Amino acid sequence: MDIFKVIQKRFSCRKYKSQPVEEEKLIKVLEAARLAPSAHNAQDWKFVVVRNETTRRQLGEATGQPFVAEAPVIIVAVALDPEHILSSEVPAYALNLAIAVDHMTLAATGLGLATCWIGAFDQQEVKRILEIPEKYKVVALLPLGYPAQPEGKKLRKSLEEIICWEKFEDD
C-alpha cells in the first residue's frame, strides 16, 4: 500500500474484534519499531507485548479506557533513559518513542490492523502491572487488533492554518 494511503487510512480505533493478531503481522509491526531512528541511535527503549487477557484488562483499567482491553494485543512503549535531554532541551525519549510508535501505527494500518495511541494512563499502575522498574518511564500504550468499527472521518486543520513559511507567524 502506498505510504500516503496508509497515512490517510490510519485512525484511532476504539473497538476491536476478538480475532487474534497473526504472529507474522505482530512481528512486522514490532520490526517497524525496531527500524525507527533514535537520537544518537541509542535505541533506549523496550516494548512490552501483552496478550494475556487478565493483564490486558488491568491495563485497560489503568487507562480508564475499557476499550483498550478489547484489543488482542497491547504494546507498551518504555523509555530506558528518561533523563537524557537533547541540546534542544527536549527529552530524547519523547522524540524517539514518538517515531517508533508512529512506525508501528503505520505498519499496522498497512497490514489491515488498527491501533489507538494511548497517552493517558496511570504511570505507577502500569509499571506495577508489568513489573517495570521505577527508573524507566512508560510513554505510550498501543492497543493492536482488527477493527470492529469503520474508519472515522478525520477532522484536520488546513495546511494554511498550520504552516508558516520562513519564520513563525502567530495569528
SULURWO-V644271 format. One record per residue. RES is the residue in one small letter. OMEGA is omega as a letter, one per 40 degrees, with the letter a starting at -180 (* if undefined). D_LAST is the distance of its C-alpha to the last C-alpha in whole Angstrom. Layout:
RES/OMEGA/D_LAST + RES/OMEGA/D_LAST
This chain:
m/i/38 + d/a/35 + i/i/32 + f/i/29 + k/i/31 + v/i/32 + i/i/28 + q/a/28 + k/a/31 + r/i/30 + f/i/29 + s/a/29 + c/a/33 + r/i/34 + k/a/38 + y/i/40 + k/i/44 + s/i/46 + q/i/47 + p/i/48 + v/a/46 + e/a/48 + e/a/49 + e/i/48 + k/i/44 + l/i/44 + i/i/45 + k/i/43 + v/i/39 + l/i/41 + e/i/41 + a/i/38 + a/a/37 + r/a/39 + l/a/38 + a/i/35 + p/i/34 + s/i/33 + a/a/33 + h/a/36 + n/a/37 + a/a/38 + q/a/38 + d/a/38 + w/i/38 + k/i/40 + f/i/40 + v/a/42 + v/a/43 + v/i/44 + r/a/47 + n/a/49 + e/a/48 + t/a/49 + t/i/46 + r/i/44 + r/i/44 + q/i/44 + l/i/41 + g/i/40 + e/a/40 + a/i/39 + t/a/35 + g/a/36 + q/a/35 + p/a/39 + f/a/38 + v/a/38 + a/i/41 + e/a/42 + a/a/41 + p/i/44 + v/i/42 + i/i/40 + i/a/39 + v/a/38 + a/a/36 + v/i/37 + a/a/36 + l/a/39 + d/a/37 + p/a/34 + e/a/35 + h/i/34 + i/i/31 + l/i/29 + s/i/29 + s/a/25 + e/i/26 + v/i/25 + p/a/28 + a/a/30 + y/a/31 + a/i/27 + l/a/27 + n/a/30 + l/i/31 + a/i/28 + i/a/29 + a/a/32 + v/i/32 + d/i/29 + h/a/32 + m/a/34 + t/a/32 + l/i/32 + a/i/36 + a/i/37 + t/i/35 + g/i/37 + l/i/40 + g/i/40 + l/i/39 + a/a/36 + t/i/34 + c/a/31 + w/a/30 + i/i/30 + g/i/29 + a/a/30 + f/i/33 + d/a/36 + q/a/36 + q/a/39 + e/i/41 + v/i/40 + k/i/42 + r/a/45 + i/a/45 + l/i/45 + e/i/47 + i/a/44 + p/a/44 + e/a/42 + k/i/41 + y/i/39 + k/i/36 + v/a/35 + v/a/32 + a/i/32 + l/a/34 + l/i/35 + p/a/37 + l/i/38 + g/i/41 + y/a/41 + p/i/39 + a/i/40 + q/i/37 + p/i/36 + e/i/32 + g/i/30 + k/i/27 + k/i/24 + l/a/20 + r/i/18 + k/i/14 + s/i/14 + l/a/14 + e/a/11 + e/a/9 + i/a/10 + i/i/11 + c/i/10 + w/i/13 + e/i/15 + k/a/13 + f/i/10 + e/i/6 + d/a/4 + d/*/0
